[in-house]
Amino acid sequence: MSQADVFSILQNAMMVALELSLPILAIGVIVGVVISIFQAVTQINDQTLSLVPKILAVFATLGLLGPWMFHQLMQFAIQMLTRLPVAGT
């Protein structure tokens, strides 16, 4: 396995990790900003108020995107397993 192959595998792994984490992080940030705006408008200064909606939004996102995420991980795993060198060659 050459150095280019290793860098290619690392690049693919980083891209898959980014693809899978980005929707969850984006939803968390969006819900956090909406809750922060709500707190600023109503002058509620409870820091725990944003926790429950964020958790619910992240779990809902995982529920909706879970099959797609699993499919992406399976494709990456299959790709990595097919790149394994065959013994005896």
N, C-alpha and C positions, 0 to 999 in steps of 0.2 A: 504494500500500500504506500503510495507516494505521498509527499507532503501536500500536493494539490488535492488529493482525495480526502485527506484529513480536514483540510480547510473547507472543502465542499460539504463534508458531513457536518462540521461545526456551523457553517452558514445555514444549512437546511434546518438544523436543530434550533438555532436562534430564531429563524423565521417562523417555524411552527410554534415555538413558545410565544412569540410576539402575536401571532395570529390568534392563538387560543386565549391569551390573557387580555388582549386589547378590548374586546367587547365588555368583559366583566369590569375592567377598570374604568372604561368610559361611562358605563351606567352608574357606577359608584360615584364618579365625579359629578355627573349631571344631577343625580339625586341630591348629593351634598350641596351643590350650588343652589338648587331650588329650595332646599330646606334652609340654607343660610339666608337667602333672600326673604323667605317667609319669616324667619326669626328677626331679621333686620326691620322688616315692615311692622311686625307686631311687637317688637321690642321684648321678645322672650329670650332670655339669656341662659337657657338650659342647654348645656353641652350634650346631654344624653338624648335630646330630642331627635337628633339626626341619625342616631345609631340604628334604631329599629327600622325606619324606612330604607336605609342603605342595605341592611341585612336582607330585608324582604326583596328588594330590587335585585340584589346579587343572586339570591336563591331562585327568583323567577327567571332571571337571565340564564342561570345554569340549567333550569328545567326546560326552557325553550331551546337553548343552543346545545344542550348536552349531547343529543345524537350526532349533530354536526361535529362537535368537538371530538367525540369518540371516533368518528369516521376519519377525521384528520389525523388523529394519533395512530389509528390502525394503518392508514396509508403510509405514514412515516415509518412505522415499525416494519411493515412489509418491505419498504424501500431499503431500509437498513439491513434487514435479514437477507435480501437478495444480493446485497453488495459484499456479503461475507465471502472470503476466499474458500474455495472448495479444497478439502484435504486431499493431498496426493497430486495436486497439479502445480 
